[in-house]
């Protein structure tokens, strides 16, 4: 039986494979490597006002649009 190509799988497919094949360490490490390669999530303080949250969301959307246009 041949090993699946983890690089060709989407993140959701790889996650499902890892859950189904819990003894496959190679798949687990491929999944963890993929997660570590993703950019970190933004963390915002709980003390932000609704206006500050709105502004942060607008800035995030604008940055996403700039990277997609480039």
Residue pairs with C-beta under 8 A, 6 or more apart in sequence:
3 26
4 17
4 27
6 14
6 17
6 26
6 27
6 30
6 31
7 30
9 17
11 34
14 27
14 30
14 31
14 34
15 31
17 24
17 27
18 24
18 27
18 28
18 31
21 27
42 56
42 60
44 53
44 56
48 56
